[in-house]
Each structure stands twice: as structure tokens, then as C-alpha cells.
Amino acid sequence: MTYLDLPPIWLVLCLMLARLVPLGLPWGAAFWPGAVLLMLAVLLVLAALHAFFRARTTVIPHQQPSALITSGVFRLTRNPIYLADVLILLGLSLIWGSLLGLLLVPALFVLLERRFILAEEARLMAAFPDAFAAYCKATRRWV
């Protein structure tokens, strides 16, 4: 299953299910709350990518990082891109009025944590033991 071993692919699968399975929300679509969440997700991704490029380290999961990023958006959350993935699913599910999409939000949350975050944190702890331990004490995994 290595072809599915990238977070954007899991996000797209969840989005496809949310959009294609006609299970609507009882209150219908909620465009503005969804749009706000999408804008927040875009800002998180852009800020995180900027930090990765400035630090000249990999953004690709399962690769060895060459730097520990603790500034900028990484002061607020240790996983801004994964948080953005969850916000994208949540935001589009609200815009589409998709009950299934809302039900997939916690599933994506757990999948990202277990499939990607825990392994990334283990690599960071091995590469930067003292700095990463201090960072974990100061910054929450999600928010």
C-alpha cells in the first residue's frame, strides 16, 4: 500500500467519499463556516511550507528531517499541515453539506496521527533528542 502512503492521497479519498456518497447534513450546507476553515487551512499550509523551505528540510513524510522547526506556525502546533488536511475535510464537508464528510473527520485525524505523525515524531526524537523533547513540552501535537 505504498501508493497510499502520502497524506494528500488519504485526504483526497476522504473528500471523494464525502462528495460522492449522498448522505446530507440535516441542516444542509454551511458555506461560510466551511470557507473560513478552508482559508485557515491554506494559511497553515503556506506558513508551514515556507518554514520547511527556509529550514531546508524535507516536507515529505517518512524521510529523515535535517532540521527541527519550532518557530512560526510550528509554535502553535507541531503538525500544521496535518491540521490543515483535517480542516480541509471539515471545511469542504460543511460547504457540501456532507454528513459522511463530517464522520470522516475523526477517522482522518486518527489515520494521520497513527500512520504519519507517530513515526515522524520518533525520527525527530532520534535526530534531535533534547530539542525535540523540549519542543514537545512547549507545543501541542495538534492545537
C-alpha positions as CSV (number, residue, x, y, z in Angstrom):
1,M,0.0,0.0,0.0
2,T,2.9,2.4,-0.5
3,Y,1.0,4.2,-3.2
4,L,-1.4,5.4,-0.5
5,D,1.3,6.3,1.9
6,L,1.0,10.1,1.4
7,P,-1.4,12.3,3.4
8,P,-2.8,14.2,0.4
9,I,-4.0,10.9,-1.1
10,W,-5.8,9.9,2.1
11,L,-7.3,13.4,2.2
12,V,-8.5,13.1,-1.4
13,L,-10.0,9.7,-0.7
14,C,-12.0,11.1,2.2
15,L,-13.1,14.1,0.1
16,M,-14.2,11.8,-2.7
17,L,-16.3,9.7,-0.3
18,A,-17.7,12.8,1.3
19,R,-18.7,14.3,-2.1
20,L,-19.9,11.1,-3.9
21,V,-21.9,9.4,-1.1
22,P,-25.3,11.2,-0.9
23,L,-25.5,11.5,2.9
24,G,-26.6,15.1,3.6
25,L,-26.4,17.1,6.8
26,P,-29.8,17.6,8.4
27,W,-29.3,21.4,8.4
28,G,-27.9,21.5,4.8
29,A,-24.8,23.2,3.7
30,A,-22.9,25.7,5.9
31,F,-20.9,27.7,3.3
32,W,-19.3,30.5,5.4
33,P,-18.0,28.3,8.3
34,G,-16.6,25.9,5.7
35,A,-15.0,28.7,3.7
36,V,-13.3,30.2,6.9
37,L,-11.9,26.7,7.7
38,L,-10.6,26.4,4.2
39,M,-8.9,29.8,4.3
40,L,-7.3,28.9,7.7
41,A,-6.1,25.6,6.2
42,V,-4.5,27.4,3.2
43,L,-2.7,29.8,5.6
44,L,-1.4,26.9,7.7
45,V,-0.1,25.1,4.7
46,L,1.6,28.1,3.2
47,A,3.2,29.1,6.5
48,A,4.4,25.5,7.1
49,L,5.8,25.1,3.6
50,H,7.6,28.5,4.0
51,A,9.2,27.2,7.2
52,F,10.2,23.9,5.7
53,F,11.9,25.7,2.7
54,R,13.6,28.2,5.0
55,A,15.0,25.4,7.1
56,R,15.9,23.4,4.0
57,T,14.4,20.2,5.4
58,T,12.0,17.7,3.9
59,V,8.3,18.1,3.9
60,I,7.8,14.5,2.7
61,P,6.6,12.0,5.3
62,H,8.9,9.0,6.1
63,Q,12.0,10.9,5.1
64,Q,14.7,11.9,7.6
65,P,14.5,15.5,8.6
66,S,17.6,17.6,8.6
67,A,16.3,20.3,10.9
68,L,13.8,20.7,13.7
69,I,11.4,23.6,13.0
70,T,10.0,25.2,16.1
71,S,9.3,28.8,15.0
72,G,6.5,30.5,13.1
73,V,3.3,28.4,12.8
74,F,5.2,25.5,14.4
75,R,5.0,27.4,17.7
76,L,1.2,26.9,17.6
77,T,1.1,23.2,16.5
78,R,3.7,20.6,15.8
79,N,1.7,19.4,12.8
80,P,0.2,22.4,10.9
81,I,0.0,20.6,7.5
82,Y,-1.9,17.6,9.0
83,L,-4.1,20.0,10.9
84,A,-4.8,21.8,7.6
85,D,-5.7,18.4,6.0
86,V,-8.3,17.8,8.7
87,L,-9.6,21.4,8.3
88,I,-9.9,21.0,4.5
89,L,-12.0,17.9,5.0
90,L,-14.1,19.6,7.7
91,G,-14.5,22.8,5.6
92,L,-15.5,21.1,2.4
93,S,-17.8,18.8,4.2
94,L,-19.6,21.8,5.6
95,I,-19.7,23.6,2.3
96,W,-21.1,20.4,0.6
97,G,-23.5,19.6,3.4
98,S,-21.9,16.2,3.7
99,L,-22.7,14.2,6.9
100,L,-20.3,11.4,5.8
101,G,-17.6,14.0,5.4
102,L,-18.1,15.1,9.0
103,L,-18.0,11.5,10.1
104,L,-14.7,11.0,8.2
105,V,-13.0,13.9,10.1
106,P,-12.1,11.9,13.2
107,A,-11.1,9.0,11.0
108,L,-8.7,11.1,9.1
109,F,-7.4,12.6,12.3
110,V,-6.6,9.2,13.7
111,L,-5.2,7.9,10.4
112,L,-2.8,10.8,10.1
113,E,-1.6,10.5,13.7
114,R,-1.1,6.8,13.6
115,R,0.2,6.4,10.0
116,F,2.4,9.5,9.8
117,I,2.8,11.7,13.0
118,L,4.0,9.0,15.4
119,A,6.7,7.8,13.0
120,E,7.8,11.4,12.3
121,E,8.0,12.2,15.9
122,A,10.1,9.1,16.6
123,R,12.5,10.2,13.8
124,L,12.7,13.8,15.2
125,M,13.3,12.4,18.7
126,A,16.1,10.2,17.4
127,A,17.7,13.1,15.4
128,F,17.2,15.9,18.0
129,P,16.6,14.2,21.4
130,D,16.9,17.2,23.8
131,A,15.5,19.9,21.4
132,F,12.5,17.8,20.4
133,A,11.7,16.8,23.9
134,A,11.7,20.4,24.9
135,Y,9.6,21.3,21.9
136,C,7.0,18.6,22.7
137,K,6.6,20.1,26.2
138,A,6.1,23.6,24.9
139,T,3.9,22.8,21.8
140,R,0.9,20.6,21.5
141,R,0.7,17.9,18.8
142,W,-2.5,19.4,17.2
143,V,-3.7,22.6,18.8
